């Protein structure tokens, strides 16, 4: 099969998923920032009591809070961004749904949920690139760049 058929038929579960970090809406922005730093992530997902995503708290929100001199002990629920419906994909969805979701939302990554809607990971640009390079290594070529500082032959008259 080719890339087109594979991304239409294989599921999100076959993508390399990243660990998603979650917090509840009642956690402080400070706690969310600490988790983001510890896990080297640009966001945390805000979840309800059943672990379903209700929003996300990103580096952009942190910058807005700091620039506005908002105390970081306020809850993330006050400052989270809602996740659009196409900002989540299920494990059973085809891989192409990740690509479509990223295009529709203009996000670099999407929340991955299980059948009950609980957050199980995240995927996006990096996951798609790893998928392509893993499945089609011969189609991905790395060209060695060399430079010449001078011409080896005279040119012209």
C-alpha positions in Angstrom: 0.0 0.0 0.0 1.0 3.6 -0.4 1.0 6.5 2.0 -2.5 7.6 0.9 -4.1 4.2 1.6 -2.2 3.7 4.8 -3.3 7.0 6.4 -6.9 6.3 5.3 -6.9 2.7 6.8 -4.5 2.7 9.7 -5.7 4.1 13.1 -4.4 6.8 15.4 -3.5 4.0 17.8 -0.7 3.1 15.4 0.9 6.6 15.7 3.7 7.3 18.2 1.7 9.0 20.9 3.1 11.5 23.4 2.2 11.4 27.0 -0.5 14.0 27.8 -0.4 15.8 31.0 -3.7 16.7 32.5 -5.0 18.9 35.3 -8.5 19.7 36.6 -9.9 23.2 36.2 -9.4 23.9 39.9 -5.6 23.6 39.8 -3.6 26.8 39.9 -1.8 28.2 36.9 1.4 27.7 38.9 0.8 24.0 39.2 0.1 23.7 35.5 3.2 25.6 34.6 5.3 23.4 36.9 3.9 20.3 35.1 4.6 21.8 31.7 8.2 22.5 32.6 8.8 19.1 34.2 7.4 17.3 31.2 8.9 19.7 28.6 5.5 20.3 27.1 3.9 23.5 25.7 0.5 22.7 27.3 -1.6 20.7 29.7 -5.1 19.4 29.0 -7.8 20.5 31.4 -10.1 17.5 32.2 -13.3 16.9 34.0 -13.7 14.4 36.8 -14.0 11.6 34.3 -10.8 12.5 32.5 -12.5 14.0 29.5 -10.9 17.1 28.0 -12.7 20.4 28.5 -9.9 22.7 27.5 -6.1 23.3 27.4 -3.8 25.7 29.1 -0.8 26.6 26.9 2.4 28.6 27.0 0.4 31.4 25.2 -1.9 31.6 28.2 1.1 31.8 30.5 2.5 34.7 28.5 -0.9 36.5 28.6 -1.1 36.1 32.4 2.4 37.3 33.0 2.1 40.3 30.7 -1.2 41.2 32.4 0.3 40.8 35.9 -2.4 38.2 36.8 -1.5 36.2 39.9 -0.4 32.7 38.9 -2.4 31.2 41.9 -5.6 31.7 39.9 -7.1 28.5 38.5 -6.4 27.2 35.0 -10.2 26.9 34.6 -10.4 30.7 34.4 -7.7 30.9 31.7 -8.0 27.7 29.7 -8.9 27.6 26.0 -11.7 25.4 24.9 -10.7 22.5 22.7 -12.7 22.5 19.4 -14.5 19.3 18.5 -12.0 18.6 15.7 -9.1 19.2 18.2 -9.5 15.7 19.5 -9.2 12.3 17.8 -10.1 8.8 19.0 -7.6 5.9 19.0 -9.9 4.1 16.5 -10.0 7.1 14.0 -8.0 6.8 10.8 -4.6 8.6 10.8 -5.9 11.0 8.1 -8.2 12.5 10.8 -5.1 13.8 12.6 -4.0 15.6 9.5 -7.5 17.0 8.9 -7.9 18.1 12.5 -4.6 19.9 12.4 -5.6 21.7 9.2 -9.0 22.7 10.5 -7.8 23.9 13.9 -4.4 25.2 12.8 -3.0 23.4 15.8 0.3 21.6 15.9 -1.0 18.8 18.0 -4.3 17.2 18.9 -5.7 15.5 22.0 -6.1 11.7 21.7 -9.0 10.1 23.6 -10.2 6.6 24.1 -13.7 5.3 23.4 -15.0 6.7 26.6 -13.6 10.2 25.8 -10.8 10.0 28.4 -7.4 11.6 27.4 -4.8 9.0 26.6 -2.1 11.0 24.8 -1.4 13.6 22.2 -0.2 13.5 18.7 0.4 16.0 15.9 3.2 17.2 13.6 5.9 15.1 15.2 3.8 12.0 15.4 2.9 12.2 11.7 6.5 12.8 10.7 7.6 9.8 12.7 4.8 7.7 11.2 5.8 8.6 7.7 9.6 8.0 8.2 8.9 4.7 10.0 6.6 3.4 7.3 8.4 4.8 4.2 12.1 4.9 5.0 13.1 4.5 1.4 11.0 7.4 0.4 12.6 9.7 2.9 16.1 10.6 1.8 18.6 12.6 3.7 21.0 14.4 1.3 24.4 15.3 2.6 25.2 18.9 1.9 28.6 19.8 0.7 29.9 23.2 -0.2 32.8 24.2 -2.4 34.6 27.3 -1.5 36.1 27.7 -4.9 35.5 26.6 -8.5 37.4 23.6 -9.7 37.5 24.8 -13.4 37.6 28.1 -14.9 34.3 29.4 -16.3 33.8 31.4 -19.4 36.2 33.0 -21.9 
